[in-house]
Amino acid sequence: MLSLIATAAFGLEAVVKREVAALNFSDIKCLDAKVEFTSENLHEGIARANLWLRSADRVLLKMGEFTATTFDELFEKTKALPWEEWIPADGKFTVTGKSVRSGLYSVPDVQSIVKKAVVEKLRQKYKIEWFKETGAEFTIQAAILKDVVTLTIDTTGAGNGLHKRGYRARATRAPMKETMAAALIEISRYNGKKPFLDPCCGSGTLPIEAALMAKNIAPGLARKFACEKWQRIPQKIWKDERAAAYSKIRTDAEPVIYAADIDPAAVELAKANAELAGVDDCIIFENRAVKETILPGETGIAIINPPYGERLGKIKEAEALYAELGRIFNPTKWNVYVITPDEFFETAYKKNARAKRKLFNGMIKTDYYQYF
């Protein structure tokens, strides 16, 4: 049985594993930057994983894994895999690659060898010498770690990861990926029952993702995936999985979500994005500075992605902002979560976090400070 891989940002593997388990997949293995699992029905599993995974970056179909120390070995073992079961005669496929601590360190050569091996296998199957490549797209990934080769096909789509929900037509200067926002909310265990607050909302990613979760709207419901054009997966699968996802939307959910930003243009953009996501009815947007924040209740969950010192270019402004956050939330019964790379955050906030998790927000190494 072929398995699936949900890739994840470093530090979020456990979050993705929890999501995978909630979708009733089996044989779940949590590895560095990925979670591997199997599905009783592979086609349904591919569709369901793409539609529902909130914090994963993409879903890969694992074609095979083996040890190779020479290019001849790489060629023969790649050729032995069942590529013809997935790639048709008119399939358009490319090969991407990476190699870490391996004797096969030349990534261009690895890509070339894998491409030749797949072509040779397809030639034997289809009895043709030249491939038109006018059909569906297949992106093969060759990843080598310590001479162990893992070959996958990207079901989500190259350059179109799971963070591309479809609701964010535009964004502010330093937007957070939707998948990262979803992970931060998952870590907070937000369930839509308490007020949710984001006083630095930017283009609205955090409050929108919170609303999607509260209403149980599948994050991939409004978009398309590369594998939807694959002949191997019947269109009925996609129709049925989407219908099932629509039936699970909590139409009676009434989450109370507040979002604000000091920039009026950002607030208007966030409103437009929320409307595209279909959750504008449950988010209250306001144009105001952090210091003007009034907590909407005695208890709730606040998740904050403030402008960092390095993004501001002015450390003093960041310190002042963190001090304002500390004044607003200390002491309160609110659970507060702040993601920032600024190591002076706790000092400026005037309280040590109960827990910290190291994460990469894009290419920026950050800490996720948690106050319960």
Secondary structure as the mmCIF struct_conf table of DSSP 4:
data_model
#
loop_
_struct_conf.conf_type_id
_struct_conf.id
_struct_conf.beg_label_comp_id
_struct_conf.beg_label_asym_id
_struct_conf.beg_label_seq_id
_struct_conf.end_label_comp_id
_struct_conf.end_label_asym_id
_struct_conf.end_label_seq_id
STRN STRN1 SER A 3 THR A 7
TURN_TY1_P TURN_TY1_P1 PHE A 10 GLY A 11
HELX_RH_AL_P HELX_RH_AL_P1 GLU A 13 ALA A 22
TURN_TY1_P TURN_TY1_P2 LEU A 23 ASN A 24
STRN STRN2 SER A 26 LEU A 31
TURN_TY1_P TURN_TY1_P3 ASP A 32 ALA A 33
STRN STRN3 LYS A 34 THR A 38
BEND BEND1 GLU A 40 ASN A 41
HELX_RH_AL_P HELX_RH_AL_P2 LEU A 42 TRP A 52
BEND BEND2 ARG A 54 SER A 55
BEND BEND3 ASP A 57 ASP A 57
STRN STRN4 ARG A 58 THR A 67
BEND BEND4 THR A 69 THR A 70
HELX_RH_AL_P HELX_RH_AL_P3 PHE A 71 LYS A 79
TURN_TY1_P TURN_TY1_P4 ALA A 80 ALA A 80
BEND BEND5 LEU A 81 LEU A 81
HELX_RH_3T_P HELX_RH_3T_P1 TRP A 83 GLU A 85
TURN_TY1_P TURN_TY1_P5 TRP A 86 TRP A 86
BEND BEND6 ILE A 87 ILE A 87
TURN_TY1_P TURN_TY1_P6 ALA A 89 ASP A 90
STRN STRN5 LYS A 92 VAL A 100
BEND BEND7 ARG A 101 ARG A 101
BEND BEND8 GLY A 103 GLY A 103
HELX_RH_AL_P HELX_RH_AL_P4 VAL A 107 TYR A 126
BEND BEND9 GLU A 129 GLU A 129
BEND BEND10 GLY A 135 GLY A 135
STRN STRN6 GLU A 137 LEU A 145
TURN_TY1_P TURN_TY1_P7 LYS A 146 ASP A 147
STRN STRN7 VAL A 148 ASP A 154
BEND BEND11 THR A 155 THR A 156
TURN_TY1_P TURN_TY1_P8 ALA A 158 GLY A 159
TURN_TY1_P TURN_TY1_P9 LEU A 162 HIS A 163
BEND BEND12 GLY A 166 GLY A 166
BEND BEND13 ALA A 169 ARG A 170
BEND BEND14 ARG A 173 ALA A 174
HELX_LH_PP_P HELX_LH_PP_P1 PRO A 175 LYS A 177
HELX_RH_AL_P HELX_RH_AL_P5 GLU A 178 SER A 188
TURN_TY1_P TURN_TY1_P10 ARG A 189 ARG A 189
BEND BEND15 GLY A 192 LYS A 194
STRN STRN8 PHE A 196 ASP A 198
TURN_TY1_P TURN_TY1_P11 PRO A 199 CYS A 200
TURN_TY1_P TURN_TY1_P12 GLY A 202 GLY A 204
HELX_RH_AL_P HELX_RH_AL_P6 THR A 205 ALA A 214
TURN_TY1_P TURN_TY1_P13 LYS A 215 ASN A 216
TURN_TY1_P TURN_TY1_P14 PRO A 219 ALA A 222
BEND BEND16 ARG A 223 ARG A 223
HELX_RH_3T_P HELX_RH_3T_P2 ALA A 226 LYS A 229
TURN_TY1_P TURN_TY1_P15 GLN A 231 ARG A 232
BEND BEND17 ILE A 233 ILE A 233
HELX_RH_AL_P HELX_RH_AL_P7 GLN A 235 SER A 247
TURN_TY1_P TURN_TY1_P16 LYS A 248 LYS A 248
TURN_TY1_P TURN_TY1_P17 THR A 251 ASP A 252
STRN STRN9 ILE A 257 ASP A 261
BEND BEND18 ILE A 262 ILE A 262
HELX_RH_AL_P HELX_RH_AL_P8 PRO A 264 ALA A 277
TURN_TY1_P TURN_TY1_P18 GLY A 278 GLY A 278
HELX_RH_3T_P HELX_RH_3T_P3 ASP A 280 CYS A 282
STRN STRN10 ILE A 283 ASN A 287
HELX_RH_3T_P HELX_RH_3T_P4 VAL A 290 GLU A 292
BEND BEND19 PRO A 296 THR A 299
STRN STRN11 ILE A 301 ILE A 304
HELX_LH_PP_P HELX_LH_PP_P2 PRO A 306 TYR A 308
HELX_RH_AL_P HELX_RH_AL_P9 GLY A 309 LEU A 312
TURN_TY1_P TURN_TY1_P19 GLY A 313 GLY A 313
HELX_RH_AL_P HELX_RH_AL_P10 ILE A 315 PHE A 329
TURN_TY1_P TURN_TY1_P20 ASN A 330 PRO A 331
BEND BEND20 LYS A 333 LYS A 333
STRN STRN12 ASN A 335 THR A 340
BEND BEND21 PRO A 341 PRO A 341
TURN_TY1_P TURN_TY1_P21 GLU A 343 PHE A 344
HELX_RH_AL_P HELX_RH_AL_P11 PHE A 345 TYR A 349
TURN_TY1_P TURN_TY1_P22 LYS A 350 LYS A 350
BEND BEND22 LYS A 351 LYS A 351
BEND BEND23 ARG A 354 ARG A 354
STRN STRN13 ALA A 355 ASN A 361
TURN_TY1_P TURN_TY1_P23 GLY A 362 MET A 363
STRN STRN14 ILE A 364 TYR A 371
#
